[in-house]
Amino acid sequence: MARRALAPFLCLLCVVLTATLLWLGFLAHSPPQKLHLFSTNAQGQTEQLDQQNGLVTVQGDYLLGVGKADITGPVVEINLMGYADTDQVGSGVRQRIYCRAFIVGSLSRNSSRLVYLVLDTQSGDTAIRHGILQRLEKLGPEYAIYNKNNVAVTGTHSHSGPGAWLNYLLPQITSLGFHRDSYEAIVNGSVLAIQRAHDSLTPGYLRFGQHLVEGANINRSPYSYLQNPKDERDKYTHDVDKNLTLLKFERASDGQALGALSWFPVHGTSLYQNNTLITGDNKGVAAYLLEEHMKVKNPSFVAGFSQANVGDTSPNTLGAFCEDTGLPCAFKDSTCGGRTQACHGRGPMFRTDDQGTRSCFEIGKRQMAAARSLLEDHNLDRIPASTVSFFHTYANLSSFTFTSFSNKSRALKTCSAALGYGFAGGTTDGPGRFDFSQGTNDTNGSPALKNPLWKVARGAIHPPTDAQIACQSPKPILLDVGEADDPYAWTPNIVDIQLLRVGDLIMIISPGEATTMSGRRWKSALTAAAPDILNISSPRLVLGGPANTYAHYISTEEEYGVQRYEGASTLYGPHTLEAYINLTITYLPYLGSEDETSHLDRLPAGPLPPINVNRSLSFIRPVIVDHAGLLRRFGDTLASPEPAKPFRPGDIVSARFAGANPRNNFRLEGTFAAVERFDESRKEWVQVRSDSDWFLVYRWKRTSTTLGTSEVTLEWEIEPGTESGMYRFKYYGDSKSLTGQITEFEGTSGVFHVVGDDAVDVLSDARLDELVRT
């Protein structure tokens, strides 16, 4: 009996002993968790707990980490997200898309840490953010520090990424609903990027700078911009912001640049509506070029080119012209002969018939060049070691009453979300359809406003009440989406309100696309409030978005009045911007230091938004089966480059293969396509290009829906600086049988010869300079 009584205690003792040994790492089958334990000694120096040497003094102002992971979802048969064009369906990939994660933390307070994500997507999203937070929670206590309060999910606003991942019904319509695989690719890749950033955490310095970027953006709605007060416009040289703002992440131990996070406003619409290849658009180009340039010094360098007050900006820097006459589009409503369809913006290389590809590369290069100059500047301002703080809450903007920040006697109110007729008119980057046009308000109609069919369609979704019509005035409501919830919510009424702070830098995390003047007004309001509320004498402000929840646009009240696209897409009425300003100033005290916030009440979480992932509709057809074709095997080469022909930089060389549907396997962190070069010294083939490289294109074509056959074409535009030698293509695919089994295969082209520049085959300074010139 005594032995039986002791048995439970002996078992418990064994469990405790085993757990202790595991914690110490003696019995672990995998490396112990990386601990980041810092403290401040009596002399004010930061010390780190080193397992071998005890407490050691470390240099640095902040704890810094960077990470990057692949989020490329379905590259074919899924509608691209951005233009809302049902005909724009993916057919391949020019460039993989990524999530880039940046972590900044306090060296003395482990709980003071924030995460800024830059996704090569159209925007942040409610369900995506919710999924990321859920997965982080499941990773265990080490990642509990990352939560809804300190994780910001921003999109670069690329219009050439896979769609079908958003939370609300309206953006799902053109993609035929929700696609779980597309959603999972983004969520899982984002979490992996955070994990990599977390694992890379090290003491370091943050350095801040700004650089003029010329010829990379214009205002696509100058008529709207001119509605803002003249004295306000006179404060600024341009009608768009021209400076790229950069935060350099520098390792303290050796001064090595770990990464760069930058903000610059330009739409991700360099690639036109007729592009069907997946890319990160111009910001994806900028990140690719900078990371390639920096990888010689630091292969793990991460470049995040975040969006800013992007709402009325355009990369089509030559302006908008009528395709039929060649004349500029109408200034007021961007029409040609009263219709929008022929009015298109022109990028810097528009004469090349390539769906905007060269213009996209050019706009990306200009952003990259500015960032590169800042990274090489040894006189950047150092963000002083100070508070790392943040807050997040939700606000319901369907009926929010508040006082104007600029006129305390003025009571204001927001409205349930609605989109105006000008929304359907589109923009000069992507014109609308039918008889809609921009600039349609209560006093200035368009043919669509007089068309009874649109009123019938409006009523079928949700007829706006008289109160809603009055609240949204002068916007004539086309889609009263805020009140539409059948079969689930069409657009958000509940939005994220979030600010992040690192020292004297405050980051506005904007749910919508703020126009140029909206962003300026918002930043100015916080700049004026921060000295008194946060005791920051000269605060630095940046705005990043669209983030967390895609809440369409944020125009000024004056811009809203003329109801061009940006105003018509401002969901919550004419006072939307003032509501955001009011809410962020109201909660600004929560960005204070620990001592400054200790007396504050706990910040309310606010009303929770709906998460529609598990109830979203989908009419997207699955992959049924793949067949190689008669007398073919998957990966068989159908066409190879001419073996006797010498190819040179500037040439396009291609090969074609018997293919299978790439939706069977996204090959995340891998590639569908590769170029290999024969290394004479090693006597083996070495991969020198993958589908993450801009100049290597993977195209997929369905040859028979009935038979399930398809072909893949790989194209390589040989870049300046490419080394001479023997090359070949590799195609990596996955086929699906009728039973659902997925089988990997490869294809290899014939060998071809490149007569190159015999330069080092990386984006070295010389090669990069050549690319910038060409």
N, C-alpha and C positions, 0 to 999 in steps of 0.2 A: 504493500500500500504506500509506503514511504517513497519507493522508487517512482510509482505512478504519480504521486503528488509532485515530485520534483521534475517530472518530464516536461510539463509546460514551461517551467522556468528555464530549464536547460535549452529548450527550443528557442525561447525568447532571447536567451543569452547568445545563442548561435546566430540568430537573425541580426541582433545588434552588432556583434563582432564582424559578421560578413558585410553589413552595410557600412561599418566604419572603414574596413579594409578597401571596399569598393570606392568609398569617398576619397580615401587617401591615394587611390590609384594602383594599389598592389594587386588587386584581382581583376582589374578592368581589362576587357578584351578590346576596348577602343580608348583613344586618348581622353583624359579627363577634360571636363568643360573648361574653357578658357575663362579665367577669372580676371576682372578688371577692378582691383581694389586699390583705391587711392585715399590719402588723407593729407591734412595740412598740419605741419609741425609748428612749434612755438615761434619759429622764425618766419612763418608765413610761406615756407617752401612746400611744394607738393611732393609727397612721398608715395611710392608704390610698393606693395607687398610682393617681394620676389621670393619664390619658394626656396631658392638656394641661398640667397644673400640677405634675406630679411628685408627690412625697410631700406629702400634706396631712394635718393632724391632724383626726381625726374624734371626735365625741362618741358615747356609747353604751356599753352593757355587752356586748351580744350582737349577732350578725348574725341578723336576723329576716326571715321571709318567710311569706306566706299565699297560698293559692290555692283555687279552687273549680271543680269541673267536674261536668257532668251524667252520671249513671250509670243513668238510667232505661232499663231493659230492656223486655221484652215486657209491655205493660199489659193484655193480654187473653189468654184461653185458656191461661194458665199459672197453676198453683197458687201462692197466696201463701205466703211462708215465715214460719213462726212457730207457728201453731196446729196444724199437722200435720192439717188438716181437708181431705179430698179434695174436699169440696163448695165450698170457698172458692177460687174460680177468678176471676182478674182480669176485670173488665168495663169498665175505663176508668181515668182518672186524676183525682184531686183535686189532687194536688201532685206535681211532679217530685221525684225524689230525687237527692242529690248526694254527692260526696266532697269533704270540706274538708281541706286539707293545711296543716299548721303546721310550719315549719322553724325550729329554733334552732341557732345555730352560734357557735363561738368566733371572736372578731375576730383572734386571734393565731395560731390553729392551724386551717388549712383542713380538716384531717381530722376535727376535732371538731365534728360536725354531726349532728343527729338530725331525724327526720321523724315526726310524729304525725298519723295519718290518722283522721278521723271520717267513717265511711260511714253513710248512711241505710239500713242493712241490718240483718238480724237479728243478725249477728255478723261477726267476722273469720272467715277460713277459710284452711286450708292451701293449697289450690290457687289461691285468689285471690291470696294473698301471694306464692306462687311465681311466678305470672304477672306480677305487678307488678314483682318483682325481675328477672325475665327481660327485660321490656320496658325497664326502666331501664338494664340492662347493654347493650342494643342501641343506646341513645342515644349511646354513645360516652364518651370519657374525662371529659368535663365532668360527667357524672352518675355516674361510678364511685364517687364519694364516698358515694352512697346505696346501701346494701347490706343484707344480712340482719341485720347487727348493730345497725343504727340506724334501721330502718324498722318502725314499729308500726302494725298495721292493726286498728283497732277498729270495732265496729258499735254503732249507737245502740240496737239491739235492737227496732227497729220490727217489728211483726207484720203490716204491710200493704205489703210490697214484693214484687216478683216473686221466685219461688223458682227451683229447678232449677239452681243454680250451685255447690252445695257439693261438697266433695271425696269424702265418704264415702257409702256406700250408704244407711244408715238415713234421713238427712234427704232423700234423693232419692226414697224410695218414694212418698210422698204426692204428689210432683210428677210422677210417671210417668217419673222418670229425670233425666238431665242435659241441659241445653239450652245448647249452645255460645254462642248469641247472647246469652243472659242473662249468662253468664260474661264474655264479651268486653266487654259494655257496662260492667260494673263494673271490670274490669282496665284497659281503655283510659281510662275516665274518671278513675280514680285516678291513673294516670300523668300525664294531662293536668293534674290538680290539682297534682301535685308539680312539673311543669314551670312552671306559673304561679307557684307559691310560690317556686321557684328564681329565676325571672326578676325577682321583686319584692324579692329580698334587699337589705336595707339595715341600717345600724347602728341600734340602738334599745335600748329598756329593757323589761324585764319587770316588771310590777307584779302583786302577789298580794293577793287578798282573799276573804273569805267573807261570805255573806249568808243569813239565815234565809229559807226558803221555806215558808210556811204553806199547808196544805191541798192539797199537791200529791202526797203519797204516804202510804201506810199499810203496815203489815206484814200480808200476806195469810196468814201462817202463825204467828200469835202463840203457838199451842200449842207449836210447835217452839222458838220463841225462848225461851219460859219454861223449857225444859230446860237452858239454859245456867246456870252457877253464879250464885247470887244476888249474890255480892260483885262479880262481873264486870258483871252487869246494872245494879247500883247505881251504876256509874261514869257511866252515861249517862241522860239525861233521857227519851229516846224509844226505842222499839223499832225505829225506822228513823233513818237520818241525815237531818237536816233542813236542813243547810247546803249551799248551792251554793258551790263553790270555783271561783274564776275567775283566769285568767292573762291579763292585758292586754298585748297587743303594741303598743308605742308607738314611733313613729318618732322618732329622736333629733333630726333636723334641725328639726322644727317641732312636736313633741309630738302629732302626729296619731295617733289610734288606728287601727292597721292591721287589727286583728282581736281576737277574744277566744276563748279556749279554756276551757271550763268543765266541771265534773264534778258530777253530781247523780244520785242513785239513784232511778229510777222506771221501771217496766216500760213498754215500748212497746206496751201493750195497751189504750189508751184506746178505740181502735176495736175493736168486737166481732168475733166470728167470722163474723157475717153481713155484714160489710163486704167489698166486692169491688173497691173503688177503691184505686189505688196512692197512698200517702202516706208521709211520714216520721214519722207518728204525732206524739205530743206534742213530741218534740225537734225534729222537722222544722218544726212550728209555731213553736217558740221561735226557731229559727234564722231562719226566714222573717221573723218580726216584727222581730227585732233588726237584721237586715241591711237591711230596708226603712226602719227608723227611722234607721239610721246613713248610708244612702246619700246623704242630702242633703249631709253633710259629706265623705263618702268613698264614692264609688260602688263601690269594690272591697273594701270592708270584708267580712271573713269571720267568721262566728260559728259556732263548733263547740261543740255541746252534747253532750259525751261522757257515756257511761254510767259508773256507779261500782259499788259493791257492791249490785247490783240484785236479787240472787237471790230474796229473799222480799218484795220491795216490790210495790206495786200502785198504779196511778193511780185505781182505783175507790174513792175516798176515803170514800164513805158506808158501806162495808162490804159484806158478802155476805149475801144474803137468798134465801129459797126463793120461787120464782116462784108456786107454788100457794097458799101460806099467807101470804106476806108476812112471815114470821117469820125471825129470823136463822138461818143454817145452823148445823149442829152444830159446836161449837167444836173438837172433837178431830179430826174427819175431814172437815169441810165437806160433809156430806151432808144431804139432805132425805128423811126416811123411809128412810134406809139407802142412798140412791142419790145420785150426784153430779150427775146431769143437770139438776136443777132449781135448783141452787145457783149463783147468779151475783153477781159483784161489781157495785156500782153507782157510776158516776162522778158528779161533782157536778151534771150536768145530765141525769141518767138518765131523767127523765120525758119527755124529748123523744124521739120514736121516729125516730131518725136514725142507727142503727148506732154510736152513741157519738161522732158528729161534734162536737157542741157541747161535750161533756165533754173531748174531745181538745184542742179549741182552748183551753178554759179552763185545763187543766193546762199546756199550752204557754205561755200568757200569763203564768202565775205564775212559771215558770222565767225567761222573758224579762224580767219586771219586776225580778227579783232581779239578773240580769246587767246590766241597764240601770242600776240603782242603783249597782252597783260601778263601771261604766265612768265614771259621773259623779262618783265619789268621788275627790277630789284627795289623799286621805291614804292611799291603798293602799300596802302595803309594797313596797319595791323589792327584787327578787331581786338580791343583790349580784353584781357581775361575778366569775365564778369558773369552775370546771371545767364543761365540757360533756362528758359521758361516757355510756357505754352498754355493755351486753353482751347477747348472745343465744346460747343453746345449746338443744339438744333433749335431752329426758330421756324414757326409756322407763319409764312408770309401771305397767307390767303386773306388775312384781315388783321394786320398789325398796325396799331395806332401808336403814334410817337410824336415827338417835337423835333422840328427842324434843327439841325446843328448850327446852321447859319442864321436862323431867325427864331429865337426862342418863343416868340409869340405865335408862331405858325404851327398849328396842329395838322398832322399829315396821316395818311392811311394807305396801306397797300391793298391789293386786290387778289382774288383767286387767279391763278395762272391762265393767261389767254394769249393767243397769237393773232396778229392782225393780217389784213389782206396783203400788206407789203412783205410779210414773211414769205408768202407763196410767190412773190415776184423774184426771189433769189437775189443774187449779187452779181457784180461784174466778174467775180471769180467763178461763179456757177449760176447762170441765169435760170429763172423759174420757167414754168410752162403755162400753157393756155393763155388767158387774157389778163393775168395778174401783172402788176408792176409795183416797183418801189414808190414810196412817197404818197401812198393812198391813206388819207385821213378823212375826218368828218367833212372838211371843206374842199378837199382836192381829191376827186374820185378818179377811178380807173374804169375801163370797160368791165372788169370783173365785179366791181361794186354794184353795177347795174344789172348784172346777170342773175336772174332768179334761181338758176340751178345751184349757185353757190350758197344761197340762203337756205335752200332745201337741204343741201349737204350739211350745212352748219347745224340746222335744227335736228338732223338725224343723229348727230353726235351728242350735242347738248345745247339747247337754245339758251343763250345768255339772258339773265334776268335784267330788268330795267336798272336795278342797283348796280349790277356788274357792268352794264353798258356805260353808266354814268361814271363809275369808278375808273374804268379803263380809257375813257375819253381823253384825247381825240382819236383813239385807236378804234377803227371799225373792226369788230371782232369777227374773225373767220372761224377760229377753232377755240371754243371755250373749254380748253383741255383740263383746266384745274378742277372742274366739277365733273369731268368724265371719269368714271371708275368701273366701266363695264367692258371687258370682264375683270380688269384690274386697273389701277391708276395709270393714266396716260402720261402725265408729267408731274414733277414734284411741286408740292406746295410747301413741304418741309425741306429746309436747306441747312447746310452746314455753316456754322460761323466759327472760324478758326484763325488764330494768329500764332506765330512762332517768334521767339526772340532769342538772339545770341548776342550778348553784350549790348552794343548800341544799334544793332541791326534788327529791324522788325520786318517780318515777312507776312504780308496779307495773303491768305489762302482763299482765292476768289472762286465761288461755285460757278460763276458765269463768265462770259467773255466781256470784260469791261472795255468800253471804247477808250480811245486815247485820253479824252478829257475826263471821262469817268475815273480812270485810273489816276490821273493827275489830281483830281479833286479829292479822291479818297486818300491818297498818300499825303496830300497837303493837310487834310483834316487831322490825321493821326500825327503828323509831324508837329502840328501846332499843339496838340493835346499831350503828347508824350513828356515834354519837359516838366510840366506840373505834376502829372499823374505818376510818372515813372522816374522822375529825377534824372532824365537823360538830356543833357544840354543840347546836343546836336545829333538827334536820331537819324539813322539811315533807313530808308523805306524801300522795299521792293514789293511787287505784286506778282504772284504766281497763280496760274490757272489756265484753263478751266479745271477745277479741282473738286474731288470728293463727290459732289453731286453735279450733274450737268444741268444747270439752270438757265441755259440759253444765253441771253445777252443782258448787259447792264449799260444802258445809255443814260446820258444826262436828261434832265427834264426838258431842256430846250431841244435836244436832238430827238427826243421822244415825240415832240410836238409835230414834226414833219413826217414821221412814220416811214422813213426809209427802212431797209431791211433790219438794221440794228435796233431801231426804235420799235418796229412792229414785232420783233422777237424778244423784247424786254417784257418778261412774263407778268410781273406783279404791278403793272401800272406805272404812271409817270414818276412816282416817288420811290421807285425800286432802289436807286443808288443811295438816296438819303436814308433809306431803311438800313442798308448795309453799313453805312457810315455810323448811324446811331447805335447799332448793335455792337460794332467793334469798339467804339469809344466807351460805351457803357461797360463793357467787360475788360477794357484795357488795364485796369488795376490788377487783374489776375496775371499780368506779365511781370509783376514786380518780383523782387527778391523774396526769399523765404521769410525774412523778417517783415517785409512790407505786406505780405499776403497773409500772415498768420492770423490777423484779426478779421479777415473777410469771411463771410458765409461761404459754404460750399457752393460752387457754381452749379446751378441746376442743369441736368442733362438735356432738358427740353423734350418735346414730343418726338417719339421715334418714328422714322419714316418706314413705309412698308418695304419689305424685301420680297420681290416677286420671282425669285429664281425658281422656286419649286412649283409655281403656278403659271408661269409664262407659257404662252402658246408657241408652237413651232410647226411650220409647214415645210421645213427644210428636209429634203429627201436624203436618206442615208445612202452610203455606198453599198450597193447590192453585191456586185461581183466584178472582178477584173479578169479579162482574158488577153493573152498576148497577141492573138490573131493566128490565122492559119499558117502553119509551118514556121511559127516564130516562138521564141522564148523571151520572157521578160528580160529586158536589158540588152537584147540584140541590137547591134548598131545598124541603123537603116541608112545613114549617110554620115560620112566622115570628111574632115578637111582634106584638101588635095595634098598628098604627101610630098610632091615635088615642088610645090609652090612655096616660096619664102614669104612669110607674113611679117609685117613690120608694125611698130607702134602707130595707132590710128586705124588699123585694119580691124574688121570684125570677122572672127572665125567661129564656125558653128559645127555642131554634130547633132544627129537625130537618133532617137532610140525607141524601141518598143517599150511603152511605159505602163504605169499603173497609177491609180488615183492617190495623190499625196495626202488626202485626208485620212488614209489608213494609218499614217504615222507622221506626226508633225516634225519628227527628227529634231526635237528641241535640244539645244546645245550641240547640235550636229549640223549636217548639211544635206541638201538634195543634190548639189552639184559641186564639182571640184575641177580645178585645173592642176595637173601635176607636171613637174619638170624633172627630167632625168639628171640626177647628180652624178657626174662622171667620177668624182673622187670617191663617192660612197657606193657607186654602181647600183643605185636604187632610185625608184621614183619617189619624189617628195611633193607633198601637196603645197601649192603656193597661192591658190585662190579657193575660196568657198563662196557659198551663196550669201554670206554676210558682206562680201565685197561688192561695191556699187557696179563695177564693170563686168561682172559675170551674171548673166541672166538665165533663169530657169523658166521655161514656158511649157505649159501642159495643155494638150488639146484632146478633147473627146472625139474619136473618129467614128464610133458607133455606140449609141446609147443602148440599143437592143443587145448587141454582142458584148458590151462592156470593154471595148478596146480603146486604147488611147496612145498618143505619142508624146514624147518629151523632146524638146529642142533646147540645147545649151548654147549660149552665145557669149563670146568673150570679146569685148572691145579692148584691144591690147593698149595698155597705158604707156605714156612716156616713161622711160627709165627701166623698162622691162629688159631683163637679161637675155642674151642670145642663148639658144639651146633647143633641145628636143622637148616637145610638150605633148600632152594628151588630155582628153576629157574623161572624167569619171562621173557616172550617174548612179545615185543611190536611191533605190525605191523599195516599195512594200506592196505586195499584191494581196488581194482578198479573194478567198475561195467562196463557193456557194454555202459552205458550212460555217463561214465566218472566220476561218483561220487566216492569220496575217503572216506572210512569208517574206523575209528580206531577200533582196537580190541586188546585183550590181551590173553596170554596163560600162564598157571601156571602149573609147573611140580609137581610131587609128592615130598614129604618131604624125605630128606636123612640126615644121621648123619655124622658129621665130628668129629674125635678125633684129636684135634689140640694141639698146644703148650701152650694154655691158656695165650698167650701174648696179649697185647693191639693190636687190629686189625687195625693198621695203619703202615705205613713204618717208624716205630720208629728206633732209632739208632741200637737197638739189632736186629730187624728184617731185617733192611737194611744190617747190617754186615753179617747176615746169608745168605742173597741173594748174596752178593758180594763174599762170600766164595764158594757157591754152583755153 
